Amino acid sequence: MIQVKNLSKNFTDKKRGIIKAVDGISFDCHPGEVYGLLGPNGAGKTTTLRLLSTVLKPDSGTASICDYDVVERPNKVRAVIGFLSGDTGLYRRLTGREIMRYFASLYGLSKDDFNLRIKDIESILELSDFLDTKTDKLSTGQKQRISIARTILHDPPVLILDEPTAGLDIIASRAIIEFISRARTSGKTILFSTHMMQEAERLCDRIGIIHNGQLQVQGSLENLRNQYNTQNLEEVFLKAVDLV
Amino acid sequence: MKLANVFTVFRKEFLDVIRDRRTLISMILLPLGIIPLMIFGLGSFAGKQYQKLEEKSYPVILISESEETWLVNELEDQRGLQVITTVGDTAVSLEMLQDRTVQAILYIPAVDPAVSGTDPVAENGYDVQIWYDRSRDESSIVERKVRKGLVEYRDMLVRDELQTLGLPYSVVRPFDIQSHNRASDTQMAGAVLGMLLPYMVILMSLTGITYPAIDMTAGEKERHTMETLLISPATRTELVLGKFLTASLVGVISSLLSVVSLAVTFSMLGTTLGAEVSGELQFRIDPVAFGIVVILLVPVATLFAALIIAIAVNARSYKEAQSYVYPIVMLVIFPAMASMMPGVQEDVRMAFVPVVNVSLALRNTMVGTIDFNLVLITFLTSVFYAAIAIFIAVRIFQKESVLLRT
């Protein structure tokens, strides 16, 4: 599971000075749950997820994944998460299988475990037709499926997905949404960021609305609708960020 | 630190590198192609061009008070020049030289009997002037041909005079000078290679490393694969060491290929130029010398690899990295030229100067004057500098602001 307490991260910009990218955020996410971080561009979603994936170090606050602290046990954290974002690209001169073998080796999977796992993933994500093709020859959707395969290769209990459908067409987006649904059913802890209301409504058990680095409100979809007295998530969002 | 992760990163990076056409060009084609091209292609092209210029007939003005039939015949028949005797005026002639109508002017002054050589008291003869334009190849060639013609002419006059006096030619030329080169074939080849090999090998190592080192750092950021790598369980130290090993290996391969390329080119050059030259340029590199070359190349390649990785990782894109790295490349080229500098010798002081020490130690190895103490100091100091560069590269890789700068 994921536990986040008063997490903060500042960046220094030559022109704008100190920017509070994440400002005292607290939330948690449990196995079998999809927690959606909903916010406009620049709200602090990606920075939050990067802090949890240990790519960035927090300035204050704590966060742990499967009881491993992100600052003290970053290698352990990375071993139990599957992270996917627009910035997790693929090696274009390698095939999907070679990329998978590379990461399997870094995750410490044995050769036999890797062969078994790749067989499973190949059938789940329907990769057979292009798994042995260099990734620069693949379509965006095919690349995204290889990226998902890379994310779940080591069967991580926690998935952190940063706008996983950004830039994808309807068919590719649908495949991702189905993948997230299946992962929830199999008991994974899923933290998912998006700025698309429809996706959030369809997938998330709980939603946290983030704006200017702060978590404005969080709760189940039902709770949020009741709290803001509207059925429309878009209106909930706009009210939460004080835009209406 | 898990060594297994370092080797996993190394294996993947090397596979990625050898699938990249641009790296293959800089790693294999450049050392194998550019050396023969430079030595054979450019050398033979320059030689042919020069021969063409030599064979051409050029106009030259002769200004003289007296008839110089013998000299004119010598210059026209033996030296292939067109002698113009009708101009007469120095100012006009100089203008013609300037506007390239003629390539040189030969001026023979009116002969004063007091200094013409007929007066036995006079020590020197008169001065003959040649005006030419040294900035032009053609004019320089004509000057040399005219000078040779004049030497023949002077010799003929001396012989005539001696004959009249009934004296032998040995009166004015009691002996001839004959030089004998006692250097062995290996020493001759070593002297040529001692100048060329260190520079070429260091340069090829650097150019071989530059592309993959940029590709593995700034290139990763540009293609958004850096973050994919950072979220793997491998530590950043393991990642940078894997990349560093790959770049170092590429550098060692490039430089060894340039050694092979030089060896083959020199052997072929000997065969092409015939027995006379081939005897002097036989390329022989004994196993000890080759071993020293390899031992010295490894730390220098690692130094370059760590240096370029540390610099290139700061860039957002491949292009930006190139603009950071190329000034460094230029900076490294100059110390690599130490082997070509006359009078620069390796000593204990020089053995501590990075790159210069390797350049000079390689030259000594080629020439056959290996000082093992200096080789050891050079190796150890190079390893020390490489270790500092690796340490800096590892430190830079820990900075999130650098790694995520896109």
Interface residues (C-beta under 8 A of the other chain):
Chain A: R50 S53 T54 V55 L56 K57 N75 R78 A79 I81 F83 S85 G86 D87 T88 G89 L90 Y91 R92 R93 L94 E98 Y102 F103 S105 L106 Y107 G108 R150
Chain B: A4 N5 T8 V9 K12 L15 D16 R19 D20 R223 H224 T225 E227 T228 L230 I231 S232 P233 A234 T235 E400 L403 L404 T406
